[in-house]
Amino acid sequence: MKDSPPPEKPTLRRAPRPEGVPAPKPGGAAATSRINKRMAELGLCSRREADAWVENGWVKVNGKTAEMGQQVTPSDRIEVDKQAQNQQATQVTILLNKPIGYVSGQAEDGHEPAVVLVQPQNRWRDDNARFFFNGAQLRGLAPAGRLDIDSTGLLVLTQDGRVARQLIGEDSVMEKEYLVRVVYLGTPAAAAAPTQLTRIDDDDPISTNVQAVFPAAMLAKLRHGLSLDGQALKPAKVDWENPEQLRFVLTEGKKRQIRRMCELVGLKVVGLKRVRIGRVMLGQLPVGQWRYLAPHEKF
């Protein structure tokens, strides 16, 4: 009687590697990272949320309850309890048309933070998002980006760490669009151009048909070639919206960036309004009023 063949070994299936994550090098150990960083990279939550979820016992790694600060590899399987998912589902993101005179974040120099405007009486009457306002929505509601005290337009306030990371994370390249009204003061470099007036200063700015006198070379500089704080700025989209107003599209957000860029080429900003972040438009939202980011809207 012939011996029966040995049973086949079961095939083990690995969890699929997340998109964009490189495979470990042959013969080398897979790189590890803290679990909160890994969860943020996967878009599950923010690092702060991840820490809270781990502390609550809502996260498992390869079937075992995760520990705070645990190191994980790209191939480790991370599971999140429904309690965390349910908590996240109640978080709101609010779009505010910030008026001049309010700061984006913490109160400073006697000026109130924009979040004080998030009250039922200031909700836009045309907001059709199916959310009911309650005080719990103000807890942890923070600006995802800044908008200067003397600027107006779209400000995003969110409880959702995923939204914050998307808009202001260190690897964010989210477009932000602005309408910028300017007057022309001239610069030493621009004054050498043959079309320039001999004297332009704060007492005698050009405020009408600025486009006609502003040198094309300076417009090119706004698009690419300027530096702030010792660092070269990323390329920007800058075009004339009308003879007194420029349209800027940036993918970075240094403090007072547009105003400082304009100063370097002899322009002075007299009005600045943010009208878009990513795919979300300010639209018809009135100044000083707010609405919810609807579930179908994506930055």
C-alpha positions as a Python dict, from the first residue, in 0.01 Angstrom:
ca = {
    (1, 'M'): (0, 0, 0),
    (2, 'K'): (139, 333, -108),
    (3, 'D'): (191, 612, 143),
    (4, 'S'): (-61, 895, 105),
    (5, 'P'): (89, 1234, 4),
    (6, 'P'): (148, 1483, 287),
    (7, 'P'): (-131, 1740, 332),
    (8, 'E'): (-79, 2076, 161),
    (9, 'K'): (27, 2363, 383),
    (10, 'P'): (-238, 2634, 422),
    (11, 'T'): (-177, 2952, 225),
    (12, 'L'): (-138, 3262, 441),
    (13, 'R'): (-279, 3585, 306),
    (14, 'R'): (-126, 3916, 399),
    (15, 'A'): (-335, 4226, 434),
    (16, 'P'): (-299, 4444, 122),
    (17, 'R'): (-36, 4714, 145),
    (18, 'P'): (-195, 5061, 154),
    (19, 'E'): (-158, 5260, -168),
    (20, 'G'): (159, 5467, -183),
    (21, 'V'): (342, 5267, 84),
    (22, 'P'): (666, 5115, -52),
    (23, 'A'): (743, 4749, 0),
    (24, 'P'): (1020, 4670, 250),
    (25, 'K'): (1357, 4609, 89),
    (26, 'P'): (1451, 4242, 43),
    (27, 'G'): (1653, 4114, 334),
    (28, 'G'): (1596, 4430, 539),
    (29, 'A'): (1363, 4502, 828),
    (30, 'A'): (1047, 4696, 749),
    (31, 'A'): (1055, 5056, 868),
    (32, 'T'): (843, 5126, 1174),
    (33, 'S'): (658, 5434, 1295),
    (34, 'R'): (449, 5528, 1596),
    (35, 'I'): (95, 5402, 1570),
    (36, 'N'): (-59, 5751, 1588),
    (37, 'K'): (152, 5866, 1292),
    (38, 'R'): (63, 5553, 1094),
    (39, 'M'): (-309, 5599, 1158),
    (40, 'A'): (-288, 5961, 1041),
    (41, 'E'): (-102, 5853, 724),
    (42, 'L'): (-381, 5605, 652),
    (43, 'G'): (-638, 5885, 686),
    (44, 'L'): (-812, 5716, 979),
    (45, 'C'): (-788, 6015, 1213),
    (46, 'S'): (-549, 6279, 1343),
    (47, 'R'): (-254, 6186, 1567),
    (48, 'R'): (-431, 6338, 1867),
    (49, 'E'): (-743, 6133, 1797),
    (50, 'A'): (-533, 5821, 1752),
    (51, 'D'): (-379, 5869, 2097),
    (52, 'A'): (-724, 5910, 2250),
    (53, 'W'): (-855, 5601, 2074),
    (54, 'V'): (-556, 5391, 2183),
    (55, 'E'): (-600, 5515, 2539),
    (56, 'N'): (-968, 5409, 2527),
    (57, 'G'): (-875, 5062, 2397),
    (58, 'W'): (-1046, 5122, 2063),
    (59, 'V'): (-750, 5022, 1844),
    (60, 'K'): (-607, 4677, 1769),
    (61, 'V'): (-288, 4582, 1585),
    (62, 'N'): (-293, 4236, 1432),
    (63, 'G'): (-583, 4145, 1663),
    (64, 'K'): (-421, 4267, 1985),
    (65, 'T'): (-512, 4581, 2176),
    (66, 'A'): (-270, 4858, 2084),
    (67, 'E'): (-48, 5037, 2335),
    (68, 'M'): (33, 5407, 2349),
    (69, 'G'): (340, 5486, 2138),
    (70, 'Q'): (352, 5136, 1990),
    (71, 'Q'): (573, 5094, 1683),
    (72, 'V'): (406, 4942, 1376),
    (73, 'T'): (513, 4845, 1024),
    (74, 'P'): (328, 4912, 696),
    (75, 'S'): (216, 4549, 683),
    (76, 'D'): (58, 4549, 1031),
    (77, 'R'): (-321, 4529, 1034),
    (78, 'I'): (-483, 4815, 1225),
    (79, 'E'): (-847, 4786, 1330),
    (80, 'V'): (-1062, 5057, 1488),
    (81, 'D'): (-1361, 4991, 1715),
    (82, 'K'): (-1704, 5114, 1607),
    (83, 'Q'): (-1717, 5339, 1914),
    (84, 'A'): (-1438, 5548, 1764),
    (85, 'Q'): (-1607, 5553, 1425),
    (86, 'N'): (-1937, 5662, 1582),
    (87, 'Q'): (-1762, 5940, 1775),
    (88, 'Q'): (-1595, 6059, 1456),
    (89, 'A'): (-1926, 6061, 1268),
    (90, 'T'): (-2063, 6327, 1505),
    (91, 'Q'): (-1777, 6569, 1438),
    (92, 'V'): (-1860, 6876, 1232),
    (93, 'T'): (-1674, 7105, 995),
    (94, 'I'): (-1797, 7463, 965),
    (95, 'L'): (-1739, 7716, 688),
    (96, 'L'): (-1735, 8078, 805),
    (97, 'N'): (-1715, 8399, 603),
    (98, 'K'): (-1483, 8576, 847),
    (99, 'P'): (-1528, 8952, 878),
    (100, 'I'): (-1239, 9195, 916),
    (101, 'G'): (-1149, 9251, 1282),
    (102, 'Y'): (-1163, 8890, 1400),
    (103, 'V'): (-857, 8668, 1447),
    (104, 'S'): (-854, 8310, 1325),
    (105, 'G'): (-733, 8142, 1643),
    (106, 'Q'): (-694, 8249, 2004),
    (107, 'A'): (-804, 8598, 2111),
    (108, 'E'): (-521, 8850, 2094),
    (109, 'D'): (-473, 9224, 2145),
    (110, 'G'): (-837, 9266, 2240),
    (111, 'H'): (-966, 9106, 1921),
    (112, 'E'): (-1213, 8818, 1941),
    (113, 'P'): (-1156, 8480, 1773),
    (114, 'A'): (-1375, 8402, 1474),
    (115, 'V'): (-1526, 8099, 1651),
    (116, 'V'): (-1744, 8332, 1864),
    (117, 'L'): (-1952, 8390, 1551),
    (118, 'V'): (-2053, 8023, 1537),
    (119, 'Q'): (-2391, 8072, 1704),
    (120, 'P'): (-2741, 7968, 1592),
    (121, 'Q'): (-2841, 8323, 1500),
    (122, 'N'): (-2546, 8352, 1258),
    (123, 'R'): (-2616, 8030, 1069),
    (124, 'W'): (-2686, 8103, 702),
    (125, 'R'): (-3054, 8060, 636),
    (126, 'D'): (-2979, 7891, 301),
    (127, 'D'): (-2768, 7620, 467),
    (128, 'N'): (-2938, 7295, 365),
    (129, 'A'): (-2707, 7059, 553),
    (130, 'R'): (-2913, 6829, 775),
    (131, 'F'): (-2740, 6914, 1100),
    (132, 'F'): (-2887, 7064, 1414),
    (133, 'F'): (-2666, 7303, 1609),
    (134, 'N'): (-2572, 7211, 1964),
    (135, 'G'): (-2309, 7332, 2208),
    (136, 'A'): (-2107, 7010, 2187),
    (137, 'Q'): (-2011, 7109, 1833),
    (138, 'L'): (-1804, 7395, 1975),
    (139, 'R'): (-1581, 7161, 2177),
    (140, 'G'): (-1251, 7116, 1999),
    (141, 'L'): (-1368, 7331, 1708),
    (142, 'A'): (-1045, 7484, 1574),
    (143, 'P'): (-937, 7676, 1262),
    (144, 'A'): (-774, 7466, 992),
    (145, 'G'): (-549, 7744, 867),
    (146, 'R'): (-519, 8116, 930),
    (147, 'L'): (-681, 8423, 781),
    (148, 'D'): (-537, 8758, 888),
    (149, 'I'): (-733, 8997, 1109),
    (150, 'D'): (-758, 9249, 822),
    (151, 'S'): (-869, 8985, 569),
    (152, 'T'): (-1210, 8837, 503),
    (153, 'G'): (-1351, 8527, 339),
    (154, 'L'): (-1353, 8151, 380),
    (155, 'L'): (-1229, 8017, 713),
    (156, 'V'): (-1264, 7647, 797),
    (157, 'L'): (-1326, 7544, 1158),
    (158, 'T'): (-1334, 7173, 1230),
    (159, 'Q'): (-1351, 6908, 1501),
    (160, 'D'): (-1230, 6647, 1252),
    (161, 'G'): (-858, 6578, 1261),
    (162, 'R'): (-872, 6424, 913),
    (163, 'V'): (-992, 6755, 769),
    (164, 'A'): (-729, 6951, 961),
    (165, 'R'): (-451, 6726, 836),
    (166, 'Q'): (-578, 6753, 479),
    (167, 'L'): (-577, 7134, 491),
    (168, 'I'): (-276, 7218, 710),
    (169, 'G'): (-77, 6896, 747),
    (170, 'E'): (295, 6916, 680),
    (171, 'D'): (248, 6740, 346),
    (172, 'S'): (-62, 6938, 242),
    (173, 'V'): (-65, 7093, -107),
    (174, 'M'): (-424, 7215, -88),
    (175, 'E'): (-499, 7508, -318),
    (176, 'K'): (-629, 7828, -159),
    (177, 'E'): (-769, 8103, -381),
    (178, 'Y'): (-784, 8475, -301),
    (179, 'L'): (-911, 8796, -458),
    (180, 'V'): (-665, 9075, -377),
    (181, 'R'): (-729, 9446, -437),
    (182, 'V'): (-405, 9641, -474),
    (183, 'V'): (-259, 9987, -531),
    (184, 'Y'): (83, 10044, -686),
    (185, 'L'): (360, 10223, -497),
    (186, 'G'): (653, 10135, -718),
    (187, 'T'): (990, 9984, -625),
    (188, 'P'): (1350, 10079, -702),
    (189, 'A'): (1372, 9787, -943),
    (190, 'A'): (1046, 9871, -1114),
    (191, 'A'): (1126, 10242, -1131),
    (192, 'A'): (1402, 10169, -1381),
    (193, 'A'): (1146, 10041, -1631),
    (194, 'P'): (1080, 10294, -1908),
    (195, 'T'): (704, 10287, -1853),
    (196, 'Q'): (735, 10379, -1485),
    (197, 'L'): (655, 10716, -1334),
    (198, 'T'): (953, 10888, -1177),
    (199, 'R'): (797, 10908, -829),
    (200, 'I'): (541, 10681, -674),
    (201, 'D'): (508, 10657, -297),
    (202, 'D'): (256, 10619, -14),
    (203, 'D'): (134, 10976, -68),
    (204, 'D'): (61, 10920, -435),
    (205, 'P'): (-26, 10555, -510),
    (206, 'I'): (-180, 10440, -834),
    (207, 'S'): (-518, 10297, -738),
    (208, 'T'): (-702, 10286, -1071),
    (209, 'N'): (-604, 10072, -1369),
    (210, 'V'): (-308, 9933, -1175),
    (211, 'Q'): (-277, 9658, -1435),
    (212, 'A'): (-174, 9914, -1700),
    (213, 'V'): (133, 10037, -1508),
    (214, 'F'): (241, 9728, -1319),
    (215, 'P'): (542, 9573, -1496),
    (216, 'A'): (497, 9227, -1648),
    (217, 'A'): (833, 9125, -1498),
    (218, 'M'): (698, 9194, -1149),
    (219, 'L'): (388, 8983, -1219),
    (220, 'A'): (621, 8701, -1321),
    (221, 'K'): (803, 8746, -989),
    (222, 'L'): (477, 8703, -799),
    (223, 'R'): (420, 8377, -981),
    (224, 'H'): (767, 8241, -904),
    (225, 'G'): (1093, 8388, -785),
    (226, 'L'): (1025, 8550, -448),
    (227, 'S'): (1154, 8443, -107),
    (228, 'L'): (1021, 8503, 244),
    (229, 'D'): (1202, 8436, 570),
    (230, 'G'): (1503, 8311, 377),
    (231, 'Q'): (1304, 8044, 191),
    (232, 'A'): (1203, 8039, -174),
    (233, 'L'): (828, 8038, -222),
    (234, 'K'): (652, 7767, -417),
    (235, 'P'): (514, 7862, -760),
    (236, 'A'): (181, 8046, -741),
    (237, 'K'): (-92, 8123, -993),
    (238, 'V'): (-135, 8500, -1014),
    (239, 'D'): (-343, 8681, -1274),
    (240, 'W'): (-542, 9002, -1309),
    (241, 'E'): (-909, 8956, -1222),
    (242, 'N'): (-977, 9318, -1319),
    (243, 'P'): (-754, 9631, -1351),
    (244, 'E'): (-738, 9678, -971),
    (245, 'Q'): (-764, 9321, -846),
    (246, 'L'): (-541, 9015, -863),
    (247, 'R'): (-640, 8651, -822),
    (248, 'F'): (-388, 8442, -625),
    (249, 'V'): (-388, 8062, -597),
    (250, 'L'): (-138, 7933, -340),
    (251, 'T'): (-47, 7588, -210),
    (252, 'E'): (132, 7715, 102),
    (253, 'G'): (38, 7954, 379),
    (254, 'K'): (314, 8157, 537),
    (255, 'K'): (208, 8432, 776),
    (256, 'R'): (69, 8730, 580),
    (257, 'Q'): (218, 8574, 270),
    (258, 'I'): (23, 8756, 0),
    (259, 'R'): (68, 9098, 161),
    (260, 'R'): (441, 9043, 199),
    (261, 'M'): (473, 8911, -158),
    (262, 'C'): (301, 9221, -289),
    (263, 'E'): (526, 9452, -88),
    (264, 'L'): (831, 9295, -254),
    (265, 'V'): (709, 9406, -598),
    (266, 'G'): (580, 9751, -505),
    (267, 'L'): (214, 9668, -448),
    (268, 'K'): (11, 9741, -138),
    (269, 'V'): (-287, 9521, -52),
    (270, 'V'): (-599, 9722, 31),
    (271, 'G'): (-843, 9430, 32),
    (272, 'L'): (-802, 9053, 60),
    (273, 'K'): (-1072, 8788, 43),
    (274, 'R'): (-1032, 8409, 39),
    (275, 'V'): (-1290, 8255, -196),
    (276, 'R'): (-1189, 7888, -223),
    (277, 'I'): (-1008, 7608, -40),
    (278, 'G'): (-958, 7298, -251),
    (279, 'R'): (-1292, 7224, -416),
    (280, 'V'): (-1499, 7413, -157),
    (281, 'M'): (-1612, 7763, -256),
    (282, 'L'): (-1716, 8055, -37),
    (283, 'G'): (-2002, 8113, -279),
    (284, 'Q'): (-2289, 8330, -158),
    (285, 'L'): (-2220, 8282, 214),
    (286, 'P'): (-2269, 8631, 371),
    (287, 'V'): (-1998, 8800, 577),
    (288, 'G'): (-2021, 8703, 945),
    (289, 'Q'): (-2236, 8395, 877),
    (290, 'W'): (-2154, 8024, 867),
    (291, 'R'): (-2275, 7692, 735),
    (292, 'Y'): (-2189, 7325, 779),
    (293, 'L'): (-1969, 7139, 535),
    (294, 'A'): (-2220, 6900, 382),
    (295, 'P'): (-2147, 6524, 385),
    (296, 'H'): (-2113, 6519, 4),
    (297, 'E'): (-1861, 6805, -5),
    (298, 'K'): (-1493, 6721, -26),
    (299, 'F'): (-1193, 6951, -12),
}
